[in-house]
């Protein structure tokens, strides 16, 4: 198949997928107009602000994962640097292909004086350990939502397989990357992290997903009352929808796909209207948190640049 034709076909399919997903959300909201009229939208500013604050704590935990990987690779790194690297490049995921997110993080790490290979390793470890942590949270959410216990054990088994993959996969990726570098006359790089570092990253990303889901539950609680069973169902639906959108690589930022999946998963419990509204509000909420993190990252990077300029002036003097 012609490369140009494949590129156009993928772009057309991406637009189709986004349009169908968002169309489904709009359709569900229209179906639930009577429900929304009977239960008008009210917002609790305190809970809404709390949900954003808790979501930013999740971002901080992800930055801690990067610091664990950097230190395991023998590089001393500040938490503010890892936060800036991750979230200054975060908006790159809204470019089709999502590769720009990872390229941006690697580029920023190099600009701050860290090895590109370490940043690449941190990206791989963060995403795999994040998936493991999410599955663990899904397992607990299944129990809390009243599903059969065997689903809990199956989820834990999947998490265990993922943990093993996190130890094995970097070794395979390292071999592939180094074969590629060897053909181009470049020296080999190390991407493997120690089992202890793997354990710490999995625990941190599990905590990050607990916090992430708690932030989403707080968001919904700012719009309507939420009990324990509802909280578990919300965490379960959000977790699934987030990862479905994340792994649909051709859709930038999972736009539409996450909203469509979340609306479908929440429909039975909350009704079509509320499910659609929550999915749209969720996107606005998450984007607002990303913009806050982006602004903080720019401020942190500005501080780094100023320190570098000051050092250069001092050296010249």
PAZATI-905841 format. One line per 5 residues: number of its first residue (from 0); their letters; for each residue y, x, z of N, C-alpha, C. Coordinates in pm, whole numbers, plus 50000, padded with zeros to 5 digits. Each point is the difference from the previous one (the first is absolute). Layout:
// residues N
NUM> A> Y/X/Z/Y/X/Z/Y/X/Z | ...
***
This chain:
// residues 317
0> XXXXX> 49880/50085/50000/50120/49915/50000/50125/50088/50000 | 50097/49965/49918/50125/50074/49991/50069/50004/50136 | 50053/50120/50036/50064/50017/50131/50121/49909/50016 | 50082/49993/49895/50120/49915/50005/49961/49852/50016 | 49895/49958/49928/49954/49862/50010/49949/49971/50142
5> XXXXX> 49926/50097/50059/49948/49982/50135/50115/49986/50100 | 50103/50080/49981/50115/49994/50091/50069/49864/49991 | 50018/49951/49878/50064/49870/49981/49912/49889/50058 | 49869/50010/49976/49907/49898/50051/50003/49994/50152 | 50004/50117/50065/50006/50005/50146/50131/49939/50051
10> XXXXX> 50109/50031/49930/50130/49946/50041/50002/49846/49986 | 49944/49951/49891/49994/49854/49979/49913/49935/50108 | 49885/50063/50031/49912/49945/50103/50067/50003/50136 | 50076/50106/50029/50073/50009/50127/50099/49885/50013 | 50077/49975/49894/50099/49891/50002/49929/49865/50016
15> XXXXX> 49888/49984/49930/49923/49876/50010/49950/49978/50143 | 49948/50107/50062/49946/49990/50136/50109/49964/50099 | 50117/50063/49987/50111/49969/50089/50046/49856/49981 | 50013/49959/49873/50047/49864/49970/49904/49895/50052 | 49869/50020/49981/49901/49904/50047/50001/49993/50153
20> XXXXX> 50008/50115/50065/49999/50003/50147/50122/49930/50058 | 50119/50033/49947/50122/49936/50050/50004/49852/49963 | 49946/49968/49881/49993/49860/49960/49914/49919/50096 | 49890/50060/50046/49912/49934/50096/50074/49973/50131 | 50080/50099/50045/50076/49984/50125/50100/49885/49985
25> XXXXX> 50073/49999/49890/50100/49894/49977/49931/49863/49993 | 49887/49995/49933/49924/49875/49988/49958/49949/50137 | 49953/50090/50087/49957/49960/50134/50118/49950/50083 | 50115/50065/49986/50118/49955/50073/50041/49860/49955 | 49993/49977/49868/50033/49867/49947/49901/49895/50049
30> XXXXX> 49872/50037/50008/49900/49906/50051/50024/49966/50147 | 50056/50095/50073/50020/49981/50144/50139/49956/50039 | 50074/49941/49903/50138/49959/50031/50007/49896/50112 | 49904/49909/50002/50001/49898/50106/49975/50064/50137 | 49910/50098/50003/49973/50071/50125/50124/50073/50049
35> XXXXX> 50069/50067/49907/50120/50076/50036/50113/49907/50044 | 50006/49882/49940/50102/49903/50040/49973/49949/50141 | 49870/49982/50034/49964/49951/50133/50013/50109/50106 | 49984/50126/49958/50011/50114/50092/50104/50098/49945 | 50128/49969/50016/50105/50085/49944/49995/50142/50056
40> XXXXX> 50042/50094/49917/49996/50141/50036/50106/50032/50105 | 49957/50057/50112/50092/50048/50104/49966/50146/50028 | 50101/50080/50024/49979/50144/50018/50046/50042/50139 | 49915/50077/50068/50035/50059/50128/50050/50143/49973 | 50131/50026/50008/50053/50133/49969/49938/50110/50087
45> XXXXX> 49973/49968/50127/49943/50100/50090/49862/50045/49955 | 49913/49904/49968/49865/50034/49955/50002/50068/49863 | 50093/49958/49915/50012/50062/49868/50040/50147/50014 | 50099/50026/50086/50043/50139/50023/49887/50081/50063 | 49926/49937/50093/49888/50069/50065/49892/50036/49898
50> XXXXX> 49974/49910/49904/49898/50027/49899/50039/50119/49913 | 50128/50011/49965/50048/50115/49922/49987/50129/50080 | 50035/49994/50129/49991/50118/50085/49855/50047/50013 | 49908/49905/50018/49858/50035/50012/49947/50057/49869 | 50046/49947/49886/49958/50053/49871/50047/50144/49983
55> XXXXX> 50119/50032/50049/50049/50138/49992/49917/50093/50089 | 49945/49947/50110/49908/50080/50083/49875/50034/49919 | 49954/49905/49919/49886/50028/49911/50034/50116/49906 | 50120/49999/49943/50041/50109/49912/49997/50135/50073 | 50041/49997/50127/50002/50123/50080/49858/50052/50023
60> XXXXX> 49906/49910/50023/49860/50040/50020/49943/50065/49873 | 50039/49950/49884/49956/50061/49873/50055/50142/49989 | 50125/50018/50041/50060/50134/49999/49925/50094/50094 | 49951/49947/50112/49919/50081/50092/49870/50046/49936 | 49940/49914/49915/49878/50038/49928/50027/50121/49913
65> XXXXX> 50111/49998/49930/50036/50115/49915/50017/50126/50086 | 50061/49986/50116/50020/50118/50085/49866/50057/50046 | 49904/49913/50031/49866/50047/50038/49938/50083/49887 | 50011/49951/49877/49942/50070/49885/50071/50133/49977 | 50132/50000/50005/50076/50123/49979/49963/50105/50103
70> XXXXX> 49992/49960/50125/49967/50097/50106/49856/50048/49988 | 49911/49913/49955/49862/50042/49978/49991/50103/49888 | 50091/49993/49905/50004/50095/49888/50082/50124/50035 | 50041/50011/50128/50070/50121/50045/50150/50000/49975 | 50058/49884/49970/50144/49992/49976/50068/49924/50114
75> XXXXX> 50096/50067/50062/50077/49935/50105/50102/49907/49934 | 50001/49873/50040/50087/49902/49935/50060/49908/50104 | 50123/49960/49977/50066/49906/50090/49967/49857/49956 | 49995/49911/50099/49972/49860/49970/50107/49941/49910 | 50124/50039/50021/50108/49945/49917/49985/50044/49854
80> XXXXX> 49942/50118/49978/49978/50045/49862/49892/49916/49932 | 49889/49976/50070/49894/49919/49939/50047/49857/49974 | 50080/49947/50092/50055/49865/49980/50088/49998/49876 | 50087/50100/49987/50091/50006/49885/49924/50017/49869 | 49897/50084/50001/49921/50023/49878/49935/49870/49953
85> XXXXX> 49940/49928/50093/49926/49878/49964/50094/49890/49951 | 50106/49973/50078/50076/49878/49976/50121/50019/49909 | 50039/50125/49974/50101/50021/49895/49938/49975/49863 | 49868/50026/49992/49929/49980/49872/49932/49863/49991 | 50006/49923/50108/49924/49875/50008/50034/49901/49889
90> XXXXX> 50125/49996/49961/50040/49902/49897/49943/50035/49864 | 49942/50120/49987/49935/50038/49875/49879/49914/49967 | 49947/49929/50100/49883/49915/49974/50037/49878/49916 | 50130/49973/49987/50043/49887/49918/50014/50037/49852 | 49966/50125/49969/49992/50043/49860/49855/49980/49956
95> XXXXX> 49975/49940/49883/49862/49975/49956/49911/50123/50008 | 49879/49981/50053/49903/50108/50011/49985/50055/50141 | 50106/49986/50082/50001/50042/50140/49987/50151/50019 | 49976/50075/49892/49984/50145/50013/50132/50065/50041 | 50114/49935/49965/50130/50059/50032/50022/50008/50150
100> XXXXX> 49942/49911/50075/50007/50007/50147/49943/50132/50048 | 49879/50032/49953/49932/50122/50046/50067/50126/49945 | 50043/49995/49875/50069/50115/49941/50132/50027/50074 | 50069/49891/50036/50125/50015/50074/49979/50062/50136 | 49893/49960/50068/49971/50056/50132/49967/50149/49991
105> XXXXX> 49919/50036/49901/49964/50141/49981/50124/50082/49966 | 50086/49946/49913/50123/50070/49961/50091/50023/50121 | 50021/49895/50081/50087/50014/50117/49943/50099/50102 | 49868/49997/50017/49937/50095/50092/50028/50143/49956 | 49988/50026/49871/50027/50135/49948/50147/50037/50020
110> XXXXX> 50090/49904/49979/50143/50028/50016/50035/50034/50145 | 49923/49945/50093/50023/50029/50142/49928/50126/50047 | 49931/50067/49907/49936/50128/50034/49854/49992/50037 | 49935/49885/49973/49858/49986/50032/49916/50013/49873 | 49872/50028/50018/49913/50017/49884/49968/49866/49936
115> XXXXX> 50001/49999/49867/49969/49876/49927/49857/49955/50029 | 49909/50096/50013/49860/49966/50025/49984/49926/50133 | 50080/50039/50100/49993/49933/50130/50049/49857/49990 | 50108/49979/49924/50052/49865/49982/49900/49913/49924 | 49935/50058/49900/49898/49927/49925/49885/49960/50091
120> XXXXX> 49957/50093/50085/49893/49972/50096/50041/49889/50095 | 50125/50006/50050/50048/49899/50093/50001/49862/49936 | 50037/49994/49871/50001/49872/49929/49860/49941/49989 | 49903/50086/49961/49862/49955/49985/49944/49953/50135 | 50021/50082/50104/49947/49969/50133/50065/49872/50055
125> XXXXX> 50131/49987/49981/50070/49880/50050/49944/49872/49938 | 49978/50002/49869/49956/49878/49932/49855/49966/50032 | 49914/50103/50009/49859/49971/50033/49988/49958/50145 | 50066/50074/50091/49991/49964/50142/50069/49866/50026 | 50103/49969/49919/50064/49870/50013/49906/49886/49963
130> XXXXX> 49921/50021/49895/49902/49898/49961/49894/49982/50108 | 49958/50112/50061/49901/49992/50109/50059/49923/50118 | 50122/50036/50038/50066/49932/50111/50017/49851/49973 | 50034/49966/49875/50018/49860/49964/49869/49923/50014 | 49888/50061/49960/49870/49934/50011/49963/49978/50147
135> XXXXX> 50033/50096/50085/49974/49984/50144/50080/49882/50055 | 50126/49991/49960/50084/49888/50044/49948/49868/49944 | 49951/50002/49877/49939/49880/49940/49880/49956/50083 | 49918/50097/50044/49882/49967/50081/50038/49926/50127 | 50101/50051/50070/50044/49937/50124/50063/49863/49971
140> XXXXX> 50076/49992/49890/50064/49873/49963/49896/49893/49969 | 49889/50040/49937/49893/49904/49969/49943/49939/50127 | 49981/50085/50101/49950/49948/50128/50101/49905/50064 | 50126/50045/50002/50105/49919/50063/50024/49869/49930 | 49976/49997/49868/50022/49878/49923/49879/49907/50005
145> XXXXX> 49892/50042/50067/49885/49913/50019/49893/50009/49894 | 50002/50105/49917/49897/50017/49898/49872/50056/50061 | 49889/49994/49925/49870/50046/50050/50004/50148/50037 | 49924/50036/50106/50001/50136/50051/49948/50102/49898 | 49909/49955/49910/49944/50096/49905/50107/50055/49906
150> XXXXX> 50105/49922/49975/50111/50050/49917/50073/50115/50070 | 50009/49989/50133/50061/50107/50079/49921/50130/49983 | 49867/49992/50011/49917/50121/49990/49998/50055/49858 | 50002/49913/49903/50006/50047/49860/50131/50075/49976 | 50109/49946/50052/50130/50066/49984/50002/50137/50066
155> XXXXX> 49940/50009/50119/49994/50130/50068/49914/50099/49921 | 49891/49950/49938/49915/50087/49918/50078/50053/49879 | 50081/49914/49940/50084/50042/49887/50100/50107/50046 | 50057/49981/50119/50094/50098/50054/49931/50134/50024 | 49875/49995/50047/49924/50124/50024/49973/50075/49870
160> XXXXX> 49967/49925/49895/49980/50061/49868/50130/50063/49951 | 50111/49930/50022/50130/50054/49961/50034/50126/50075 | 49965/50004/50128/50022/50120/50082/49924/50118/49942 | 49875/49977/49963/49920/50106/49939/50062/50046/49868 | 50051/49902/49923/50063/50033/49871/50125/50085/50020
165> XXXXX> 50070/49975/50110/50121/50077/50028/49970/50147/50028 | 49879/50025/50048/49958/50139/50023/49950/50063/49870 | 49930/49920/49917/49938/50053/49879/50096/50004/49881 | 50081/49893/49982/50082/49990/49879/50100/50113/49980 | 50073/50043/50107/50092/50112/49977/49930/50125/49948
170> XXXXX> 49873/50021/50039/49925/50116/49950/49981/49987/49850 | 49962/49882/49954/49979/49978/49857/50132/50010/49922 | 50106/49941/50057/50131/50007/49935/50046/50144/49991 | 49976/50076/50106/50039/50142/50001/49929/50076/49889 | 49871/49975/49981/49925/50069/49894/50058/49965/49863
175> XXXXX> 50029/49869/49979/50053/49956/49871/50137/50063/49972 | 50088/49998/50101/50134/50056/49984/49994/50150/49974 | 49912/50069/50073/49993/50145/49983/49937/50042/49867 | 49908/49917/49948/49948/50028/49865/50113/49987/49897 | 50082/49897/50020/50115/49978/49910/50099/50116/50011
180> XXXXX> 50025/50046/50123/50096/50110/50021/49945/50132/49946 | 49869/50019/50016/49938/50124/49953/50014/50014/49848 | 49984/49889/49928/50014/50003/49853/50141/50040/49959 | 50096/49976/50087/50139/50030/49968/50047/50129/50067 | 49906/50076/50054/50032/50129/50060/50074/49992/50132
185> XXXXX> 49984/49888/50071/50068/49984/50129/49902/50021/50114 | 50053/50041/50115/49913/50025/50114/49949/49870/50062 | 49886/50010/50066/49938/49883/50062/50084/49952/50119 | 49990/49871/50030/50069/49942/50115/49898/49933/50091 | 50038/49979/50125/49911/49938/50099/50051/49859/50030
190> XXXXX> 49912/49902/49983/50036/49860/50026/49921/49939/50115 | 49900/50070/50049/49909/49944/50100/50063/50007/50139 | 49984/49894/50078/50047/49998/50139/49880/50001/50093 | 50022/50042/50123/49890/50011/50097/49955/49862/50048 | 49874/49987/50045/49952/49872/50052/50086/49946/50114
195> XXXXX> 50052/50092/50085/50088/49956/50109/50127/49937/49949 | 50058/50060/49897/50122/49944/49940/49970/49866/49933 | 49882/49989/49937/49959/49874/49938/49993/49890/50107 | 49939/50032/50114/49988/49901/50108/50137/49955/50048 | 50092/50096/50016/50135/49965/50047/50074/49913/49899
200> XXXXX> 49984/50031/49871/50070/49921/49899/49944/49857/49993 | 49869/49986/50016/49940/49866/49998/50049/49918/50119 | 50004/50061/50116/50048/49930/50120/50147/49961/49986 | 50079/50092/49946/50143/49970/49981/50021/49888/49898 | 49924/50004/49890/50017/49897/49898/49944/49865/50045
205> XXXXX> 49899/50003/50088/49953/49874/50060/50111/49940/50086 | 50062/50086/50081/50113/49954/50083/50114/49951/49911 | 50023/50071/49889/50107/49960/49908/49974/49861/49943 | 49872/49971/49969/49969/49868/49945/50004/49891/50106 | 49967/50033/50122/50017/49903/50109/50148/49963/50012
210> XXXXX> 50085/50102/49999/50144/49980/50011/50054/49925/49878 | 49952/50037/49882/50045/49935/49875/49968/49850/50002 | 49877/49968/50036/49960/49859/50005/50075/49926/50111 | 50024/50067/50114/50077/49938/50108/50142/49969/49953 | 50056/50091/49919/50135/49977/49946/50001/49876/49911
215> XXXXX> 49897/49985/49918/49992/49883/49912/49984/49872/50082 | 49918/50004/50103/49982/49882/50087/50134/49963/50065 | 50076/50101/50044/50132/49973/50059/50094/49937/49896 | 49990/50046/49876/50081/49941/49893/49971/49851/49986 | 49871/49965/49993/49962/49859/49986/50039/49922/50126
220> XXXXX> 49986/50066/50117/50038/49933/50126/50150/49973/50006 | 50078/50075/49923/50144/49974/49996/50032/49874/49918 | 49899/49951/49926/50019/49881/49916/49929/49877/50055 | 49889/50020/50074/49923/49889/50053/49913/50050/50115 | 49955/49912/50091/49915/50043/50112/49868/50057/49950
225> XXXXX> 49953/50105/50069/49875/50067/49961/49913/50021/50124 | 49876/49948/49997/49905/50022/50109/49911/50120/49971 | 49906/50029/50090/49915/50117/49986/49913/49991/49873 | 49935/49887/49979/49914/49985/49881/50082/50012/49872 | 50117/49938/50000/50089/50012/49884/50041/50146/49977
230> XXXXX> 50027/50071/50110/50042/50140/49988/49889/50083/49934 | 49876/49975/50040/49886/50072/49941/49983/49965/49852 | 50018/49872/49967/49989/49958/49860/50113/50059/49916 | 50119/50006/50057/50114/50060/49930/49976/50149/49975 | 49951/50069/50103/49971/50143/49984/49895/50024/49893
235> XXXXX> 49898/49915/50000/49891/50011/49904/50050/49977/49857 | 50077/49893/49981/50051/49966/49867/50096/50107/49949 | 50089/50045/50087/50100/50099/49959/49934/50132/49962 | 49902/50039/50080/49926/50125/49976/49932/49997/49863 | 49931/49891/49973/49931/49984/49870/50101/50000/49885
240> XXXXX> 50104/49919/50014/50098/49986/49892/50070/50133/49971 | 50032/50072/50105/50068/50130/49984/49913/50097/49919 | 49872/50006/50033/49912/50096/49934/49960/49956/49859 | 49987/49870/49978/49976/49952/49863/50115/50046/49911 | 50124/49981/50048/50118/50040/49922/50009/50152/49986
245> XXXXX> 49963/50073/50104/50010/50146/49997/49907/50059/49895 | 49879/49943/49989/49902/50059/49909/50009/49944/49857 | 50089/49904/49978/50030/49960/49861/50108/50097/49952 | 49956/50115/49951/50090/50113/49976/50106/49973/49895 | 49970/49912/49905/50095/49982/49890/50122/49917/50039
250> XXXXX> 49994/49934/50117/50112/49916/50043/50086/50078/50099 | 50125/50030/49966/50086/50079/50089/50027/49928/50132 | 49968/50070/50109/50025/49944/50132/49918/49877/50033 | 49901/49970/49915/49920/49880/50024/50079/49872/49990 | 50115/50005/49929/50089/49884/49992/49927/49881/49938
255> XXXXX> 50006/49888/50068/49935/49879/49950/49856/49990/50044 | 49926/50109/49984/49857/49998/50035/49982/49979/50150 | 50077/50074/50080/49989/49982/50146/50041/49860/50040 | 50109/49950/49940/50048/49866/50034/49898/49893/49960 | 49942/50016/49880/49901/49903/49954/49876/49999/50087
260> XXXXX> 49950/50120/50033/49880/50011/50084/50026/49944/50140 | 50118/50031/50055/50032/49953/50135/50014/49847/50003 | 50064/49945/49897/50014/49853/49991/49862/49934/49995 | 49913/50053/49918/49865/49943/49985/49922/50009/50131 | 50011/50113/50070/49923/50021/50124/50052/49914/50116
265> XXXXX> 50131/49972/50000/50058/49923/50111/50004/49849/49972 | 49969/49962/49878/50015/49862/49958/49924/49901/50087 | 49872/50027/50026/49916/49905/50075/50051/49977/50141 | 50046/50106/50064/50040/49990/50140/50144/49949/50017 | 50090/50043/49913/50142/49969/50021/50057/49900/49899
270> XXXXX> 49923/49969/49896/50050/49908/49899/50070/50076/49888 | 50002/49939/49881/50051/50068/49881/50146/50042/50013 | 50085/49909/50051/50143/50030/50009/50030/50117/50091 | 49946/49993/50122/50025/50106/50097/49939/50133/49956 | 49882/49995/49942/49935/50123/49953/50086/50069/49895
275> XXXXX> 50054/49922/49906/50085/50057/49896/50129/50058/50056 | 50063/49927/50091/50125/50047/50061/49976/50130/50078 | 49892/50003/50079/49969/50121/50079/49978/50120/49908 | 49933/49980/49888/49973/50112/49910/50129/50056/49941 | 50095/49911/49966/50128/50045/49944/50084/50070/50108
280> XXXXX> 50007/49940/50118/50076/50060/50111/49942/50137/50036 | 49867/50009/49995/49933/50127/50030/50046/50111/49908 | 50016/49970/49870/50046/50102/49905/50142/50045/50032 | 50088/49905/50029/50138/50033/50033/50007/50083/50127 | 49919/49962/50098/49993/50071/50129/49952/50143/49983
285> XXXXX> 49891/50018/49924/49944/50134/49983/50095/50089/49921 | 50064/49943/49897/50095/50078/49920/50121/50040/50084 | 50046/49910/50088/50111/50034/50089/49964/50118/50090 | 49877/50001/50053/49955/50112/50085/49992/50128/49919 | 49952/49991/49875/49994/50119/49914/50139/50056/49973
290> XXXXX> 50097/49912/49978/50137/50045/49974/50060/50066/50124 | 49970/49945/50118/50047/50062/50125/49939/50139/50014 | 49868/50010/49976/49932/50130/50010/50054/50097/49895 | 50031/49950/49881/50057/50083/49894/50136/50055/50041 | 50084/49914/50060/50132/50044/50045/49988/50106/50110
295> XXXXX> 49907/49977/50093/49977/50099/50107/49954/50132/49940 | 49910/49992/49901/49947/50121/49935/50110/50078/49930 | 50089/49929/49930/50111/50068/49933/50089/50071/50101 | 50023/49935/50115/50081/50063/50105/49931/50125/50053 | 49868/49992/50020/49924/50115/50048/50000/50113/49898
300> XXXXX> 49982/49965/49872/50001/50101/49895/50138/50062/49986 | 50105/49920/50020/50136/50053/49997/50021/50103/50109 | 49941/49975/50116/50009/50097/50109/49929/50130/49966 | 49886/49989/49933/49925/50120/49959/50082/50082/49901 | 50061/49931/49902/50082/50069/49900/50118/50071/50066
305> XXXXX> 50064/49931/50095/50113/50063/50069/49958/50123/50077 | 49882/49993/50065/49951/50117/50074/49970/50115/49907 | 49944/49971/49882/49970/50106/49903/50128/50067/49951 | 50101/49918/49969/50128/50055/49953/50065/50085/50108 | 49990/49953/50126/50058/50076/50111/49932/50135/50015
310> XXXXX> 49865/50001/49986/49925/50126/50010/50041/50096/49888 | 50015/49946/49878/50037/50085/49887/50138/50061/50021 | 50094/49918/50049/50134/50052/50027/49996/50110/50106 | 49914/49980/50100/49987/50098/50106/49942/50131/49947 | 49900/49987/49909/49938/50119/49942/50101/50078/49913
315> XX> 50082/49926/49924/50101/50062/49914/50104/50071/50086 | 50040/49933/50110/50099/50060/50090/49943/50125/50068
***
